[in-house]
Amino acid sequence: GIGKEHPFSGEKLTVVLSIFKYSDFDEALDIVNRITSYQGRGHSCGIHSTTEENITKLALSAKVSRIMVNQVQAFGNGGFFNNGLPFTLTMGCGSWGGNSTTENLNYKHFINICRLARPIPEVKPNDEDLWGAYLSKYGE
């Protein structure tokens, strides 16, 4: 099971591994989403697969800030030389997890930057540019 009554369904900072059975990939997605809704919304999940369709389905459905594909999650989440994520011990979980960022916090988040903004020629979209595709599909 998943939830408060099932402590192994939550985050474990230990050498314990929980295994959940599923009959097809859609059920696996449901389990992942239920687990992260219980504990871990916005944090991360991982997938070991060579099926791009399944990897994409997970990326589109999971409310997490990072998905480790075919790599060790415990180390990959915190950034590594082979995955492009910045090294950190603090992972942002975005608005899903009550944070302001989904990024791996690193040195750039602690540098004060002043942005100087001056007037530039206005590039203002019209209603068709903004809403055309939506209105064509759904009407007014």
matplotlib code that plots the C-alpha trace (Angstrom):
import matplotlib.pyplot as plt

x = [0.0, 0.8, 0.4, 0.8, -0.2, 2.6, 5.9, 7.9, 6.0, 7.6, 11.1, 13.8, 17.2, 18.6, 19.6, 16.0, 14.5, 10.7, 9.3, 5.8, 4.2, 2.4, 0.7, 1.4, 3.2, 0.1, -0.4, 3.3, 2.7, -0.3, 1.8, 4.7, 2.2, 0.5, 3.9, 5.1, 1.8, 2.1, 5.8, 8.0, 5.9, 8.3, 11.4, 12.4, 11.9, 13.8, 13.2, 15.3, 14.0, 15.0, 11.4, 11.3, 7.5, 7.5, 10.2, 8.2, 4.9, 6.6, 8.1, 4.7, 2.8, 5.1, 5.0, 8.7, 11.6, 14.1, 13.7, 16.8, 16.9, 19.0, 21.3, 21.6, 19.1, 20.7, 23.8, 22.4, 19.8, 22.6, 24.3, 27.1, 29.6, 27.6, 24.1, 24.4, 22.8, 24.8, 26.2, 24.2, 22.8, 19.7, 17.2, 14.4, 10.9, 9.2, 5.7, 4.7, 6.9, 6.4, 9.7, 10.5, 12.7, 12.8, 16.6, 19.4, 20.5, 24.1, 26.5, 24.5, 21.5, 23.6, 25.2, 23.5, 22.9, 21.7, 19.8, 19.8, 16.7, 16.3, 13.4, 13.6, 11.3, 8.0, 7.2, 3.5, 1.6, -1.9, -4.9, -4.5, -0.9, -1.8, -5.1, -5.5, -4.7, -6.8, -9.8, -9.6, -9.7, -12.2, -14.0, -14.7]
y = [0.0, 3.7, 6.3, 7.0, 3.4, 2.1, 3.6, 1.9, 3.9, 7.2, 8.6, 6.4, 7.8, 4.3, 1.1, -0.1, -0.6, -0.8, -2.8, -2.3, -4.7, -3.5, -5.2, -2.6, 0.7, 2.8, 1.1, 1.8, 5.5, 5.6, 4.0, 6.6, 9.5, 8.2, 7.7, 11.2, 12.7, 11.0, 12.1, 13.6, 15.8, 17.9, 15.9, 13.2, 9.7, 7.4, 5.0, 2.2, 1.7, 1.7, 2.4, 6.1, 6.1, 5.1, 7.6, 10.3, 9.2, 9.4, 12.8, 14.1, 12.7, 12.8, 16.0, 15.9, 18.3, 15.7, 12.2, 10.0, 7.9, 4.7, 5.9, 5.6, 8.0, 8.5, 10.0, 11.4, 13.6, 15.7, 16.2, 14.3, 14.7, 12.5, 14.0, 17.7, 18.5, 20.9, 19.3, 20.0, 18.5, 20.7, 19.9, 22.3, 20.8, 23.7, 24.8, 21.1, 20.8, 24.3, 25.7, 28.6, 26.6, 23.2, 23.4, 21.8, 24.7, 25.6, 28.6, 30.6, 30.8, 32.7, 35.3, 38.7, 39.9, 43.4, 43.5, 46.9, 47.3, 50.1, 50.8, 48.9, 49.0, 47.4, 44.0, 43.6, 40.5, 40.9, 38.8, 36.4, 35.8, 35.2, 33.3, 32.2, 28.5, 28.3, 30.1, 28.0, 24.8, 25.8, 28.9, 32.1]
z = [0.0, -0.1, 2.5, 6.2, 7.2, 4.9, 6.0, 3.3, 0.7, 2.0, 1.7, 3.2, 3.8, 4.5, 2.7, 2.6, -0.9, -1.4, -4.3, -5.8, -8.2, -11.3, -14.3, -17.0, -17.4, -16.8, -13.4, -12.7, -13.5, -11.1, -8.3, -8.9, -8.8, -5.7, -3.9, -4.8, -3.8, -0.4, 0.1, -2.5, -4.6, -6.7, -5.7, -8.1, -9.5, -11.7, -14.6, -16.1, -19.6, -23.2, -24.3, -25.1, -25.1, -21.4, -20.5, -22.1, -20.4, -17.0, -17.8, -18.8, -15.8, -12.8, -10.7, -10.0, -10.8, -12.0, -13.5, -13.5, -16.7, -16.6, -13.7, -10.0, -8.5, -5.1, -6.7, -9.9, -8.2, -6.6, -9.9, -11.6, -14.4, -16.7, -16.4, -16.6, -13.3, -11.0, -7.9, -4.7, -1.5, -1.8, -4.5, -5.3, -5.6, -7.2, -6.4, -6.1, -3.0, -1.7, -3.0, -5.3, -7.7, -9.3, -9.8, -7.9, -5.6, -6.2, -6.1, -8.7, -6.3, -3.8, -6.1, -6.0, -9.5, -10.5, -13.8, -15.5, -17.7, -20.2, -22.6, -25.8, -28.9, -27.8, -29.2, -28.3, -29.6, -30.8, -29.6, -32.5, -31.6, -28.0, -28.2, -31.9, -31.5, -28.3, -29.8, -33.0, -30.9, -28.2, -29.4, -27.5]

ax = plt.figure().add_subplot(projection="3d")
ax.plot(x, y, z, "-o")
ax.set_aspect("equal")
plt.show()
